[in-house]
Amino acid sequence: MGTRSPKVDAYIAKAKPFAQPILDHLRDLMHKGCPQVEESIKWSQPFFEYKGTILGNMAAFKAHCHFGFWDKGLAEDVRNSGDGPLKRIATLKELPPDKQMLAWIRQTASNVDRGEYRSPIAERTRKAKPEAAVPAELTAALKKNKKAAAAFAAFSPTCRREYAEWIAEAKREETRAKRIATAVEWIAEGKQRNWKYQ
């Protein structure tokens, strides 16, 4: 059996009078379409989760309400990212028919059960950047200092990239030479490029 959160009760109670019946109706539909749904507040808005997966969320603003499904397997106009019938709801009459809403809710929950739910968060995960090209001058300087060379090799790719980019950004030879000397000194001490801010 699902849960109703007192925090969602409080959210709805604080909403403008026009929004309260809309939010109550959307909430009831979520529980009817997926009886095991659990409520929570995230990013200051009511969210509905099923088996630890976000099915959707709702919000009230000054002149309208918003509801969005999170499953990228649904049509874009009903998802959080699209611009469709659930984005600017000012009255109950503006909601899609209950039958349609329940179908979307059940489809999303079914996608979770079948392992076909497509999370927008998972699709946003960052891809690792390729290893940075280390300027030849830095490579030569590191070869002369075994301690610095060993520390540089042990750094994460991000740390190595920060040093490589810092040196590559230098426009003048004097600046580049000064940065290389500083870099070798810091690297030998095991310091990352931005160690002063850590």
Secondary structure, 3 states (H helix, E strand, C coil): CCECCHHHHHHHHHCCCCHHHHHHHHHHHHHHHCCCCEEEEECCEEEEEECCEEEEEEEECCCCEEEEECCCCCCHHHECCCCCCCCCECCHHHCCCHHHHHHHHHHHHHHHHHCCCCCHHHHCCCCCCCCCCCCHHHHHHHHCCHHHHHHHHHCCHHHHHHHHHHHHCCCCHHHHHHHHHHHHHHHHCCCCCCHHHC
